């Protein structure tokens, strides 16, 4: 186990499965908060924050996997950097690709314009055109940045107490940028660290539907109003118009995706390679696994199942996935009775239950 004295507080935001019935029985050492309605990302995290007693606070999404050395390394870093109010780490998706939101600049009018028009994607390493994701900063080097991701944010509790953590006016999205700005206003710094690396499946906790699109861009609109990042009414109106246009374009792409999924009615089965020691793989090997490839079967004939255990701890699994981005992986944690992966082009997490093989 970790050589860290800590506590785990889980906020269930009105889940629709049997989480509140089954998990507390198996994880009795955790603190559980059950909401009768979805309170939103900011409020739910604040609920946990109000109960937390530690010197440091870690806000962590449910669709993440962290390595065994995560806490020790970040505590060591924060202890050595007293002006660090918060830090974030390099995040990869389930296929090993770097997630650009691991380090971000402020969504100024110019930075937002470049992001919305695709200029940032066309010139990903430009200091001038890729300000939103700080593309000019090497992802393999640690740097002071403006904004961190709320998916995995390590913060100093005494700093958050100065302003009350997340602004609950943001139901979901933009609240992590807002919190990062508040940390800077208190005279502290936000750091991006290239190590340790975590997996963020990016999307398992939210459905990419029309409601999500509206929620995301509403949050950006709220953020522009709160911080008034543009100094003229013209620029402010220009950005809001851009947000509305982007919202409609995302809706068009969503409709196309739904139609494409309906057309792919006969997916090819996937062949699996199961890696890990026998003890950690036993649950997978003794199960009937039915995985269907959401893409063309010829393009992904084989996928790899990495079983967490003595041979492959999470630290090694993450390193392996990072070293070979693009391959499709499934990850099995001991005792989880499920596999999780990022299988579609949007890198949304997908979990499947392991079924017992009938003799």
C-alpha positions as CSV (number, residue, x, y, z in Angstrom):
1,X,0.0,0.0,0.0
2,X,0.9,3.7,-0.2
3,X,3.3,5.2,2.3
4,X,0.9,8.1,2.7
5,X,-1.6,8.9,5.4
6,X,-4.8,9.9,3.7
7,X,-8.5,9.6,3.3
8,X,-10.8,8.9,0.3
9,X,-14.1,10.7,0.0
10,X,-16.4,9.6,-2.8
11,X,-19.3,11.8,-3.9
12,X,-22.0,9.9,-5.8
13,X,-23.8,12.4,-7.9
14,X,-27.1,10.5,-8.2
15,X,-25.7,7.6,-10.1
16,X,-28.3,5.3,-11.8
17,X,-26.6,2.0,-11.2
18,X,-26.1,0.1,-7.9
19,X,-23.1,2.0,-6.7
20,X,-24.5,3.2,-3.5
21,X,-25.6,-0.3,-2.6
22,X,-22.6,-2.4,-3.5
23,X,-19.5,-0.3,-3.2
24,X,-19.8,1.0,0.4
25,X,-20.0,-2.6,1.5
26,X,-16.6,-3.5,-0.1
27,X,-14.8,-0.1,0.7
28,X,-15.8,0.6,4.3
29,X,-12.7,2.7,4.9
30,X,-13.9,5.4,2.5
31,X,-16.2,8.3,3.3
32,X,-19.3,8.3,1.1
33,X,-21.6,11.2,0.2
34,X,-24.7,10.3,-1.8
35,X,-26.6,13.1,-3.6
36,X,-30.3,12.6,-4.5
37,X,-29.8,14.7,-7.6
38,X,-26.8,15.6,-9.8
39,X,-25.3,18.5,-8.0
40,X,-22.8,19.2,-10.7
41,X,-19.0,18.9,-10.8
42,X,-18.1,22.0,-8.8
43,X,-20.7,21.5,-5.9
44,X,-19.9,17.8,-5.6
45,X,-16.2,18.4,-5.3
46,X,-16.9,21.2,-2.7
47,X,-18.9,18.7,-0.7
48,X,-15.9,16.4,-0.4
49,X,-13.6,19.4,0.2
50,X,-15.6,20.5,3.2
51,X,-15.1,17.0,4.7
52,X,-11.4,16.7,3.9
53,X,-8.9,16.9,6.7
54,X,-5.6,16.5,4.8
55,X,-2.9,19.1,4.1
56,X,-3.3,18.4,0.4
57,X,-6.4,17.8,-1.6
58,X,-6.7,15.7,-4.8
59,X,-9.7,16.2,-7.0
60,X,-10.0,13.1,-9.2
61,X,-12.4,12.1,-11.9
62,X,-13.9,8.5,-11.8
63,X,-12.7,7.8,-15.3
64,X,-9.0,7.9,-14.4
65,X,-6.2,5.5,-13.4
66,X,-3.3,6.7,-11.3
67,X,0.0,5.0,-10.8
68,X,1.1,3.6,-7.4
69,X,3.7,6.4,-6.9
70,X,1.4,9.3,-7.7
71,X,0.8,10.6,-4.1
72,X,4.4,10.3,-3.0
73,X,5.8,12.1,-6.0
74,X,3.3,15.0,-5.8
75,X,3.6,15.4,-2.0
76,X,7.4,15.5,-2.5
77,X,7.0,18.2,-5.2
78,X,4.6,20.4,-3.2
79,X,6.7,20.2,-0.1
80,X,9.7,21.4,-2.1
81,X,7.8,24.2,-3.8
82,X,6.0,26.3,-1.1
83,X,4.6,28.7,-3.8
84,X,2.9,25.9,-5.6
85,X,-0.8,26.3,-5.0
86,X,-1.7,23.4,-7.2
87,X,-0.2,21.0,-9.8
88,X,-1.4,18.7,-12.5
89,X,0.4,15.9,-14.3
90,X,0.7,14.6,-17.9
91,X,-2.5,12.8,-18.8
92,X,-3.0,10.3,-21.6
93,X,-6.1,8.7,-23.0
94,X,-6.8,5.0,-23.0
95,X,-4.7,4.5,-26.2
96,X,-1.7,6.4,-24.9
97,X,-2.2,9.7,-26.7
98,X,-1.2,12.9,-24.8
99,X,-4.2,14.9,-23.6
100,X,-3.6,18.6,-24.4
101,X,-5.7,19.9,-21.6
102,X,-3.1,18.6,-19.1
103,X,-1.6,22.2,-19.5
104,X,-3.5,25.2,-20.6
105,X,-3.3,29.0,-20.9
106,X,-6.1,31.4,-20.2
107,X,-9.0,31.4,-22.7
108,X,-8.3,35.0,-23.8
109,X,-10.1,36.3,-26.9
110,X,-7.2,35.4,-29.2
111,X,-6.5,32.0,-27.6
112,X,-10.2,31.1,-27.8
113,X,-10.5,32.3,-31.4
114,X,-7.5,30.2,-32.5
115,X,-9.0,27.1,-30.7
116,X,-12.4,27.5,-32.2
117,X,-11.2,28.2,-35.7
118,X,-8.8,25.3,-35.7
119,X,-5.6,27.4,-36.0
120,X,-4.3,25.8,-32.8
121,X,-4.6,22.3,-34.4
122,X,-3.0,23.5,-37.6
123,X,0.0,25.0,-35.7
124,X,0.1,22.9,-32.5
125,X,3.5,24.1,-31.3
126,X,3.1,27.8,-32.1
127,X,3.5,30.2,-29.2
128,X,1.3,32.7,-30.9
129,X,-1.4,30.4,-32.4
130,X,-1.6,27.6,-29.8
131,X,-1.9,29.6,-26.6
132,X,-5.0,27.8,-25.3
133,X,-3.0,24.5,-24.9
134,X,0.4,26.2,-24.5
135,X,1.6,24.2,-27.5
136,X,5.0,25.8,-27.3
137,X,5.7,24.1,-24.0
138,X,7.3,20.7,-24.1
139,X,4.9,18.1,-22.6
140,X,8.0,16.3,-21.2
141,X,9.2,19.3,-19.1
142,X,7.7,20.8,-16.0
143,X,6.4,24.4,-16.3
144,X,4.4,27.0,-14.6
145,X,1.0,27.3,-16.4
146,X,-2.2,29.3,-16.1
147,X,-4.7,26.5,-15.9
148,X,-4.9,22.9,-14.8
149,X,-7.4,20.1,-15.5
150,X,-10.0,19.3,-12.8
151,X,-9.9,15.7,-13.9
152,X,-6.8,15.2,-11.6
153,X,-5.8,18.3,-9.7
154,X,-3.5,18.2,-6.7
155,X,-3.9,21.3,-4.5
156,X,-2.7,22.9,-1.2
157,X,-5.7,22.9,1.1
158,X,-4.8,26.2,2.9
159,X,-4.8,28.0,-0.5
160,X,-8.2,26.7,-1.5
161,X,-9.7,27.7,1.9
162,X,-8.9,31.3,1.0
163,X,-11.6,31.5,-1.6
164,X,-13.7,28.4,-1.1
165,X,-12.5,26.0,-3.8
166,X,-14.8,25.7,-6.9
167,X,-17.3,28.4,-7.9
168,X,-20.6,26.5,-7.8
169,X,-22.1,28.8,-10.4
170,X,-20.4,26.5,-12.9
171,X,-22.4,23.3,-13.1
172,X,-19.7,21.5,-15.1
173,X,-16.8,22.7,-17.3
174,X,-14.7,25.8,-17.0
175,X,-14.7,25.6,-13.2
176,X,-11.1,24.1,-13.2
177,X,-9.9,27.1,-15.2
178,X,-11.7,29.4,-12.8
179,X,-10.2,27.7,-9.8
180,X,-6.7,27.9,-11.4
181,X,-7.1,31.7,-11.8
182,X,-8.3,32.0,-8.2
183,X,-5.1,30.2,-7.0
184,X,-3.0,32.7,-9.0
185,X,-5.0,35.6,-7.4
186,X,-3.8,34.4,-4.0
187,X,-0.2,34.8,-5.1
188,X,0.5,31.1,-5.7
189,X,1.5,29.2,-8.8
190,X,0.1,26.3,-10.9
191,X,2.6,23.7,-12.1
192,X,2.4,21.2,-14.9
193,X,4.5,18.0,-14.2
194,X,5.4,15.5,-16.9
195,X,5.6,12.7,-14.3
196,X,3.9,10.7,-12.9
197,X,1.6,10.0,-15.9
198,X,-2.1,9.1,-15.4
199,X,-4.8,7.7,-17.7
200,X,-7.9,9.8,-18.2
201,X,-10.4,8.0,-20.3
202,X,-12.0,11.4,-21.0
203,X,-15.7,11.0,-21.4
204,X,-16.8,8.0,-19.3
205,X,-18.3,10.4,-16.7
206,X,-20.3,12.4,-19.3
207,X,-22.4,11.5,-22.3
208,X,-21.5,13.3,-25.5
209,X,-25.0,14.3,-26.4
210,X,-26.8,17.5,-27.2
211,X,-27.3,18.3,-23.5
212,X,-23.5,18.0,-22.9
213,X,-22.7,20.3,-25.8
214,X,-25.1,23.0,-24.5
215,X,-23.7,22.6,-21.0
216,X,-20.1,22.9,-22.1
217,X,-20.5,26.1,-24.2
218,X,-22.9,27.6,-21.6
219,X,-20.0,27.2,-19.1
220,X,-17.6,29.0,-21.4
221,X,-20.1,31.8,-21.9
222,X,-20.4,32.1,-18.1
223,X,-16.6,32.2,-17.8
224,X,-16.3,35.0,-20.3
225,X,-18.9,37.0,-18.3
226,X,-17.3,36.5,-15.0
227,X,-13.7,37.3,-15.9
228,X,-14.2,39.8,-18.7
229,X,-11.1,38.7,-20.4
230,X,-11.7,41.0,-23.3
231,X,-11.6,44.8,-22.6
232,X,-14.1,45.8,-25.2
233,X,-17.7,45.0,-25.8
234,X,-17.0,44.1,-29.4
235,X,-14.5,41.4,-28.5
236,X,-16.8,40.0,-25.9
237,X,-19.7,39.8,-28.3
238,X,-17.4,38.3,-31.0
239,X,-16.4,35.5,-28.6
240,X,-19.9,34.8,-27.6
241,X,-20.9,34.6,-31.2
242,X,-18.1,32.1,-31.8
243,X,-19.2,30.0,-28.9
244,X,-22.8,29.8,-30.4
245,X,-21.4,28.9,-33.8
246,X,-19.2,26.2,-32.3
247,X,-22.1,24.8,-30.4
248,X,-24.1,24.4,-33.6
249,X,-21.2,22.8,-35.4
250,X,-20.7,20.3,-32.6
251,X,-24.4,19.4,-32.8
252,X,-23.9,18.7,-36.5
253,X,-20.9,16.4,-35.8
254,X,-22.9,14.6,-33.1
255,X,-25.8,13.8,-35.5
256,X,-23.3,12.5,-38.1
257,X,-21.7,10.3,-35.4
258,X,-25.1,8.8,-34.4
259,X,-25.9,8.1,-38.0
260,X,-22.5,6.4,-38.6
261,X,-23.0,4.2,-35.5
262,X,-26.4,3.1,-36.8
263,X,-24.9,2.1,-40.1
264,X,-22.2,0.0,-38.5
265,X,-24.6,-2.8,-37.6
266,X,-22.3,-5.8,-38.1
267,X,-19.0,-5.2,-36.3
268,X,-16.3,-7.7,-36.4
269,X,-15.3,-9.7,-33.3
270,X,-11.9,-8.8,-31.8
271,X,-9.1,-11.2,-31.0
272,X,-7.5,-10.6,-27.6
273,X,-4.0,-11.0,-26.2
274,X,-4.0,-11.3,-22.4
275,X,-0.8,-10.2,-20.7
276,X,0.1,-10.5,-17.0
277,X,0.9,-13.1,-14.4
278,X,-1.4,-16.0,-14.0
279,X,-2.8,-14.8,-10.7
280,X,-3.8,-11.4,-12.0
281,X,-5.2,-12.8,-15.3
282,X,-7.2,-15.6,-13.8
283,X,-10.4,-13.7,-13.6
284,X,-10.1,-12.7,-17.3
285,X,-9.1,-16.1,-18.5
286,X,-12.0,-17.8,-16.6
287,X,-14.6,-15.4,-18.2
288,X,-16.5,-15.3,-21.4
289,X,-15.4,-12.1,-23.1
290,X,-17.5,-10.7,-25.9
291,X,-15.9,-7.6,-27.3
292,X,-17.1,-6.1,-30.5
293,X,-14.9,-3.9,-32.6
294,X,-16.7,-0.5,-33.2
295,X,-14.5,0.1,-36.3
296,X,-13.5,-2.0,-39.2
297,X,-12.3,-5.5,-38.1
298,X,-9.4,-5.5,-40.5
299,X,-7.9,-2.4,-38.9
300,X,-7.9,-3.8,-35.4
301,X,-7.5,-7.5,-35.5
302,X,-5.9,-7.9,-32.1
303,X,-6.3,-5.9,-28.9
304,X,-4.3,-6.3,-25.7
305,X,-5.6,-6.9,-22.2
306,X,-3.2,-5.8,-19.5
307,X,-3.9,-7.4,-16.1
308,X,-2.8,-5.3,-13.1
309,X,-0.8,-7.4,-10.7
310,X,2.8,-8.2,-9.7
311,X,4.0,-8.3,-13.3
312,X,2.1,-5.3,-14.4
313,X,1.4,-2.7,-11.7
314,X,-0.5,0.4,-12.8
315,X,2.7,2.3,-13.0
316,X,4.1,-0.2,-15.6
317,X,0.8,-0.4,-17.5
318,X,0.7,3.4,-17.9
319,X,4.3,3.4,-19.0
320,X,3.6,0.7,-21.6
321,X,0.6,2.5,-23.0
322,X,2.5,5.8,-23.2
323,X,5.3,4.2,-25.1
324,X,3.1,2.7,-27.8
325,X,0.3,5.2,-28.5
326,X,-2.4,4.2,-30.9
327,X,-2.7,0.5,-29.9
328,X,-6.0,-0.5,-28.4
329,X,-5.8,-1.7,-24.8
330,X,-8.1,-3.1,-22.2
331,X,-7.1,-2.8,-18.5
332,X,-8.2,-5.2,-15.8
333,X,-7.7,-4.3,-12.2
334,X,-7.6,-7.2,-9.7
335,X,-11.0,-8.0,-8.3
336,X,-12.8,-5.5,-10.5
337,X,-14.8,-8.0,-12.6
338,X,-14.6,-5.7,-15.5
339,X,-12.4,-4.4,-18.3
340,X,-12.1,-0.7,-19.2
341,X,-10.7,0.9,-22.3
342,X,-10.9,3.7,-24.8
343,X,-12.1,2.2,-28.0
344,X,-13.8,4.7,-30.2
345,X,-12.3,7.7,-32.1
346,X,-13.5,10.2,-29.4
347,X,-11.5,8.2,-26.7
348,X,-14.5,7.9,-24.4
349,X,-14.0,5.2,-21.8
350,X,-15.9,2.0,-22.2
351,X,-16.3,-0.7,-19.5
352,X,-17.5,-4.3,-20.0
353,X,-18.4,-6.8,-17.3
354,X,-16.6,-10.1,-17.1
355,X,-19.0,-13.0,-17.4
356,X,-18.3,-16.3,-15.7
357,X,-17.6,-19.1,-18.2
358,X,-20.2,-21.9,-17.9
359,X,-18.6,-25.4,-17.6
